[in-house]
C-alpha cells in the first residue's frame, strides 16, 4: 500500500483558536483519517472536535479483531456521541459539546467511512468527483447552515455510512464546510486531478472567502498511489463452547480449574505456562447483544496496558471466542479483609493505586465501573502490599453509562437516579473501598441491586478505628460525600490530597452536628452561652432586691 497524505488547517482569524480538528494515522495495511468541526466558536465546541478526532483514532487502533472496519467506526462514533452528550448535560445542563464528524479508514483496497453533519468526504477517480458523505443540514434555502445531525447533539445518533473498493490513482478528500462552501465541486475536481496538497486547497478557499463568510478551514487529502492487500479482520470463524470441562484442551491450553464459581473463567496451562482464559458467555451463542458486550470487554481489557492491570491479549490462531490474562497467584482484597483490616500505610498505598489506575483508564476515555475489593488483587505480605485491578467487564466510556451497572453497595447515590458514570462516581467507589479496607464495614451498609437507598452520613472513621490520621479520614469522607458536588470532582484532586496530607482540609457532611465537627468550638459556644445565661440570671436576681 502506498498512500500520500497531506493535511492543513487555518483559523477564521489569525491568532485565534480553530474549532476544526483533524489527524491521520497509518500502520500496516491501515490508514485512518478523521476531521471534525466544532459547532460554534466556544471552548466546548473546540473540545468536542478535538475529542472526536483523538478518541476515534485511538479507539480504532485498538479495535477488536472480530469487528469489521464499518462496525468499528459506527460503534465508536456512537460511544463518542453518548459521552459528549452526557458530559454536556453534566457540565453545562444543556447541549454544548457538539461537532461534525468525517472519518475514513482504508484497509488494503477498501475505503470505509462515516459522517455526521456537514463536513464532506469526496473521492476523485478518472476525472470525476464523487461525494461519499451525506450532508446533515436543513434543506430549506437560507437554512443550510443549520445541522440536523452531529456528534453530541442527541443522546443517540445514526451516522451515514459508505464504503467502496479503491483503485490505484484514487484521491480522497475530507474537508470542513469552511472549505466546501468556498471551493466549487469542479474546482475541487481540478485540484485533486493535479494531486494538489491539502494546504493548497485550504489556501484557495481562504482566497475566495469574503469577510462575512470567513470560517475555520481544514482539509485532509489521501492520494492513493497503490492499494494494498485487504486484511479482513472479521474473517475468523470463532465458535463459542456451550460447555467447558476440566482437562479439556483448547488451542493447546489445558483447562485446570474454573474461577469464581463460574464455568466461563478458567486457569489453563500450556507448555508449563499458566494463564487465565475467559470465554464468551453461553448467552452470546444466540444473543448478538451478549456477543457485542463480550467483544467490548475484550477491546477494553487488551488496550489497558499498564502495571495497574493484569495483561490481557488475544492469542494468534485461536479457534474459539475467548481472551487470555496473565495469571497472578494472589488473593483478592475481599479475601484479605475477611482475615484482617489494612494498615493505614497499606490503605494509603491502595488509595494512590486506585487513583493512578483510574487515570490510566481515563486516558482511554474509560471508567472501570465496578471498583470494589473483589476486583483488587493484593500482592506481597502484610508489611508491603501492591495491587492490581482486574475485571474490565463493566468498563465503559466516561459519561456513557447511566444505568445501575456495577455493584450496588459501591455505587454513588446519583447512580441510583440515572446519573452517568463519571470521575466523581468512580471516586465514590474508591472511597467506599478504602473505608471498608480500614474498618471492615461499608459506610452506607449493604445495598441490594434493585434497591433505591436513602443515604445518611456515614459514621466517622476515627470512631471505628482511632488509628486513622485526621487527614486520611477527611480524604475518605470527601470521596464518599453523599452530594456529588461536595465530592472530589477529578482523580487529580484526590491524588493531590493523598500526596500532600499537610494541606488536607477537614471535611464533614453538611448536616453533621457542631459537636462532631468541632468539639472545641461547641464547648466554647456552650461556655459563653452558659456564662451569659448565668450573668442574666444574676442580674435579674439583683434587680429584684
Secondary structure as UniProt FT lines:
FT   STRAND          2..10
FT   TURN            14..15
FT   STRAND          20..27
FT   TURN            28..29
FT   STRAND          30..38
FT   HELIX           43..61
FT   TURN            65..66
FT   HELIX           69..92
FT   STRAND          101..107
FT   TURN            108..109
FT   STRAND          110..116
FT   STRAND          120..125
FT   TURN            126..127
FT   STRAND          128..131
FT   TURN            141..142
FT   TURN            144..145
FT   TURN            152..153
FT   STRAND          160..165
FT   TURN            168..169
FT   STRAND          171..175
FT   HELIX           177..180
FT   TURN            181..182
FT   HELIX           185..193
FT   TURN            194..195
FT   HELIX           198..208
FT   HELIX           211..213
FT   STRAND          217..226
FT   TURN            233..234
FT   TURN            246..247
FT   STRAND          249..250
FT   TURN            251..252
FT   STRAND          253..258
FT   TURN            260..261
FT   STRAND          265..270
FT   TURN            271..272
FT   STRAND          273..279
FT   HELIX           282..285
FT   HELIX           288..303
FT   TURN            307..308
FT   STRAND          312..313
FT   TURN            316..317
FT   STRAND          322..326
FT   HELIX           333..339
FT   HELIX           344..362
FT   TURN            363..365
FT   STRAND          366..367
FT   HELIX           373..375
FT   STRAND          376..381
FT   TURN            382..383
FT   STRAND          384..389
FT   TURN            393..394
FT   STRAND          396..397
FT   TURN            398..399
FT   HELIX           408..410
FT   HELIX           413..417
FT   HELIX           423..439
FT   TURN            443..444
FT   TURN            449..450
FT   HELIX           461..464
FT   TURN            466..467
FT   HELIX           470..479
FT   HELIX           484..486
FT   HELIX           491..499
FT   HELIX           501..503
FT   TURN            510..511
FT   HELIX           514..517
FT   HELIX           519..544
//
